[in-house]
Amino acid sequence: MTKYVRKCPTCGEEVIEKEVTEVLSGGVNTAFIKVKVGVCLHCGERLYAPDTIRKFEEIEAKLQRQDTFIST
């Protein structure tokens, strides 16, 4: 489990870990990715770990290149 800040930087309320679906796009391609993120219980602000953001960037670059093969 990734450690998130306990208090939301936007509103100061509690942050918990939740699984959410992110929509990523590149060019004409779109991907729906389920990830665990920190989510504020009050305002809904999402807090991402640096490695999650890097993964999003990699996926978006692949989508832009139309490299849509997904290895499991």
PyRosetta script that sets phi, psi and omega in degrees:
from pyrosetta import init, pose_from_sequence

init()
pose = pose_from_sequence("MTKYVRKCPTCGEEVIEKEVTEVLSGGVNTAFIKVKVGVCLHCGERLYAPDTIRKFEEIEAKLQRQDTFIST")
pose.set_psi(1, 130.3)
pose.set_omega(1, 178.8)
pose.set_phi(2, -75.6)
pose.set_psi(2, 142.3)
pose.set_omega(2, 178.2)
pose.set_phi(3, -87.7)
pose.set_psi(3, 130.1)
pose.set_omega(3, 176.7)
pose.set_phi(4, -116.0)
pose.set_psi(4, 162.8)
pose.set_omega(4, 174.2)
pose.set_phi(5, -62.4)
pose.set_psi(5, 151.1)
pose.set_omega(5, -178.7)
pose.set_phi(6, -82.9)
pose.set_psi(6, -24.9)
pose.set_omega(6, -178.8)
pose.set_phi(7, -117.5)
pose.set_psi(7, 137.6)
pose.set_omega(7, -179.8)
pose.set_phi(8, -66.0)
pose.set_psi(8, 130.8)
pose.set_omega(8, 178.5)
pose.set_phi(9, -70.5)
pose.set_psi(9, -15.7)
pose.set_omega(9, -179.7)
pose.set_phi(10, -86.4)
pose.set_psi(10, -48.2)
pose.set_omega(10, -174.7)
pose.set_phi(11, -122.2)
pose.set_psi(11, -10.4)
pose.set_omega(11, 177.8)
pose.set_phi(12, 86.2)
pose.set_psi(12, 2.9)
pose.set_omega(12, -179.1)
pose.set_phi(13, -87.4)
pose.set_psi(13, 178.1)
pose.set_omega(13, -174.8)
pose.set_phi(14, -69.4)
pose.set_psi(14, 141.9)
pose.set_omega(14, 176.7)
pose.set_phi(15, -113.6)
pose.set_psi(15, 134.0)
pose.set_omega(15, 176.7)
pose.set_phi(16, -125.1)
pose.set_psi(16, 162.4)
pose.set_omega(16, 176.1)
pose.set_phi(17, -87.3)
pose.set_psi(17, 132.2)
pose.set_omega(17, 178.4)
pose.set_phi(18, -139.8)
pose.set_psi(18, 155.5)
pose.set_omega(18, 171.5)
pose.set_phi(19, -91.8)
pose.set_psi(19, 127.5)
pose.set_omega(19, -179.9)
pose.set_phi(20, -128.8)
pose.set_psi(20, 163.3)
pose.set_omega(20, 175.8)
pose.set_phi(21, -105.3)
pose.set_psi(21, 124.4)
pose.set_omega(21, 177.3)
pose.set_phi(22, -105.4)
pose.set_psi(22, 143.2)
pose.set_omega(22, 176.6)
pose.set_phi(23, -105.7)
pose.set_psi(23, 118.8)
pose.set_omega(23, 179.9)
pose.set_phi(24, -114.1)
pose.set_psi(24, 142.8)
pose.set_omega(24, 179.2)
pose.set_phi(25, -138.3)
pose.set_psi(25, 153.7)
pose.set_omega(25, 176.7)
pose.set_phi(26, -157.0)
pose.set_psi(26, 120.7)
pose.set_omega(26, -175.8)
pose.set_phi(27, 63.9)
pose.set_psi(27, -128.7)
pose.set_omega(27, 179.7)
pose.set_phi(28, -97.7)
pose.set_psi(28, 3.0)
pose.set_omega(28, -176.9)
pose.set_phi(29, -99.6)
pose.set_psi(29, 147.8)
pose.set_omega(29, 179.4)
pose.set_phi(30, -133.9)
pose.set_psi(30, 143.1)
pose.set_omega(30, 176.6)
pose.set_phi(31, -130.4)
pose.set_psi(31, 143.0)
pose.set_omega(31, 175.6)
pose.set_phi(32, -109.8)
pose.set_psi(32, 119.2)
pose.set_omega(32, -173.5)
pose.set_phi(33, -121.7)
pose.set_psi(33, 128.7)
pose.set_omega(33, 174.2)
pose.set_phi(34, -91.2)
pose.set_psi(34, 127.7)
pose.set_omega(34, -179.8)
pose.set_phi(35, -140.5)
pose.set_psi(35, 156.1)
pose.set_omega(35, 173.8)
pose.set_phi(36, -93.5)
pose.set_psi(36, 129.5)
pose.set_omega(36, -178.9)
pose.set_phi(37, -138.6)
pose.set_psi(37, 165.0)
pose.set_omega(37, 171.6)
pose.set_phi(38, -83.1)
pose.set_psi(38, 131.6)
pose.set_omega(38, -179.3)
pose.set_phi(39, -129.6)
pose.set_psi(39, 131.1)
pose.set_omega(39, 177.9)
pose.set_phi(40, -73.1)
pose.set_psi(40, 131.6)
pose.set_omega(40, 179.8)
pose.set_phi(41, -70.9)
pose.set_psi(41, -20.2)
pose.set_omega(41, -176.3)
pose.set_phi(42, -94.8)
pose.set_psi(42, -54.9)
pose.set_omega(42, -173.6)
pose.set_phi(43, -105.0)
pose.set_psi(43, -9.4)
pose.set_omega(43, 177.7)
pose.set_phi(44, 83.9)
pose.set_psi(44, 3.2)
pose.set_omega(44, 178.6)
pose.set_phi(45, -54.5)
pose.set_psi(45, 135.5)
pose.set_omega(45, 178.4)
pose.set_phi(46, -104.1)
pose.set_psi(46, 133.7)
pose.set_omega(46, -178.7)
pose.set_phi(47, -117.9)
pose.set_psi(47, 120.2)
pose.set_omega(47, -174.5)
pose.set_phi(48, -105.8)
pose.set_psi(48, 141.3)
pose.set_omega(48, 173.6)
pose.set_phi(49, -71.4)
pose.set_psi(49, 148.2)
pose.set_omega(49, -180.0)
pose.set_phi(50, -54.6)
pose.set_psi(50, -38.7)
pose.set_omega(50, 179.6)
pose.set_phi(51, -67.7)
pose.set_psi(51, -29.7)
pose.set_omega(51, 176.2)
pose.set_phi(52, -68.1)
pose.set_psi(52, -42.3)
pose.set_omega(52, 178.6)
pose.set_phi(53, -63.5)
pose.set_psi(53, -42.6)
pose.set_omega(53, 177.5)
pose.set_phi(54, -60.4)
pose.set_psi(54, -40.9)
pose.set_omega(54, 179.0)
pose.set_phi(55, -63.8)
pose.set_psi(55, -41.8)
pose.set_omega(55, 176.1)
pose.set_phi(56, -58.0)
pose.set_psi(56, -44.8)
pose.set_omega(56, -179.3)
pose.set_phi(57, -63.1)
pose.set_psi(57, -40.3)
pose.set_omega(57, 177.8)
pose.set_phi(58, -63.8)
pose.set_psi(58, -44.2)
pose.set_omega(58, -179.4)
pose.set_phi(59, -64.9)
pose.set_psi(59, -44.0)
pose.set_omega(59, 179.3)
pose.set_phi(60, -63.1)
pose.set_psi(60, -38.2)
pose.set_omega(60, 177.6)
pose.set_phi(61, -64.8)
pose.set_psi(61, -41.5)
pose.set_omega(61, 177.4)
pose.set_phi(62, -63.9)
pose.set_psi(62, -41.7)
pose.set_omega(62, 178.2)
pose.set_phi(63, -62.4)
pose.set_psi(63, -40.1)
pose.set_omega(63, 179.0)
pose.set_phi(64, -62.0)
pose.set_psi(64, -38.4)
pose.set_omega(64, 179.1)
pose.set_phi(65, -81.0)
pose.set_psi(65, -0.8)
pose.set_omega(65, -176.0)
pose.set_phi(66, 63.5)
pose.set_psi(66, 28.8)
pose.set_omega(66, 175.5)
pose.set_phi(67, -90.5)
pose.set_psi(67, 83.4)
pose.set_omega(67, -171.9)
pose.set_phi(68, -100.1)
pose.set_psi(68, 8.8)
pose.set_omega(68, 176.0)
pose.set_phi(69, -70.9)
pose.set_psi(69, 130.7)
pose.set_omega(69, 179.5)
pose.set_phi(70, -114.8)
pose.set_psi(70, 121.3)
pose.set_omega(70, 176.5)
pose.set_phi(71, -90.0)
pose.set_psi(71, 146.1)
pose.set_omega(71, -179.6)
pose.set_phi(72, -110.2)
pose.dump_pdb("model.pdb")
